[in-house]
Amino acid sequence: MSAYAALTGAGFRAQVRDKATLFFTFAFPLIFLVVFGLIFSGQDVKASGRPYISYIAPGVMSWGVANAAVFSVAFTLMQWRRDDLLRFIRMTPTRLPAVLGSRYVLALGVGVVQAVLFVGIALLPPFGLELKSSWPLALPVLVFGITAFLTIGVVIGSLADTPEAVAAIANCLMVPMAFLSGSFMPMDMLPDWLQTGSRILPLRYLNDAVSAALSGRGDMGDIVLGCGGLVVFTVIFGAVSLKTFRWSNRA
């Protein structure tokens, strides 16, 4: 068995056994969907005349998938480095691409299941999300998004030395980004300068592309722009992650 397959299998078994983390990974975004979906049920955004759910569902789903990608790899790398597992792995023929590749596959699997579950619930009558014919394009968009946010998680996991530090850094990054990128409220409700400024945030590109694919709030150009922006952030944070990655806290 290759090192990549062994690490992927071990990571999968660890995730399945951690019932609490597994539950909240899927339940946490759904809580926001239920709360916002029921509060704004049947209401439209005045600026656009579109239902609130067409903004909230894609935005919260994008944030949930991105959040899971960041936290999963950040906590794993921090714990493996703290417990010296990464140092032992380095002593074997295993290389860094195999380590990160195993986490990437697991993050993709979790993200796809999250998206399917989330959209399935959003389609229920209490919420009333209506999918457009372009909805299959949301899948490649999510792949680009998970890739970008996984590189962010690698940076956090390489810099933080304790679980508390990982949680603090990741939350300080992901929670404000959710509000500033339109995950919890329509971007139309934000000032023009803030809408423009949010273009420096990767979640804005993920939100816009997923919204265009799922609910038709945009066209093919918005999907391409979103994917392009995510590729740029992947390259940037990927380069940073290679500079900051540490095999051991002793180094």
TALIN-V526839 format. One line per field, one symbol per residue. ss: DSSP state (a for helix, b for strand, c for the rest). psi: psi as a letter, one per 30 degrees, with the letter a starting at -180 (. if undefined). burial: I if it has 9 or more other C-alpha atoms within 8 Angstrom, else O. A space follows every 10 residues. Layout:
# TALIN-V526839
ss = ???
psi = ???
burial = ???
This chain:
# TALIN-V526839
ss = ccaaaaaaaa aaaaaaacaa aaaaaaaaaa aaaaaaaaac cccbcccccc bcaaaaaaaa aaaaaaaaaa aaaaaaaaaa aaccaaaaaa cccccaaaaa aaaaaaaaaa aaaaaaaaaa aacccccccc ccccccaaaa aaaaaaaaaa aaaaaaaaac ccaaaaaaaa aaaaaaaaaa ccccccaaac caaaaaaaaa caaaaaaaaa aaaaccccca aaaaaaaaaa aaaaaaaaaa aaaacccccc c
psi = kleeeeeeee eeeeeefiee eeefeeeeee eeeeeeeeeg kgllkeefgl keffeeeeee eeeeeeeeee eeeeeeeeee eeggeeeeef flfkleeeee eeeeeeeeee eeeeeeeeee efflefehkj klfgefffee eeeeeeeefe eeeeeeffek fleeeeeeee efeeeeeeef ggeflkfffl leeeeefffg kefeeeeeee eeeeggiaae eeeeeeeeee eeeeeefeee eeefkkflff .
burial = OOOIIIIIOO IIOOIOOOOO OIOOIIOIII OIIOOIIIOI IOOIIOOOOO IIIIIIIIII IIIIIIIIII IIIIIIIIII IIOIIIIOII OOOIOOOIIO IIIIIIIIOI IIOIIOOIIO OIIIOOIIIO OIOIIOIIOO IIIIIIIIII IIIIIIIIOI IIIOIIIOII OOOIOOIIII IIIIIIOOOO OOOIIOOIIO IIIIIIIIII IIIIIIIIIO OIIIIIIOII IOIIOOIIOI IOOIIOIIIO O
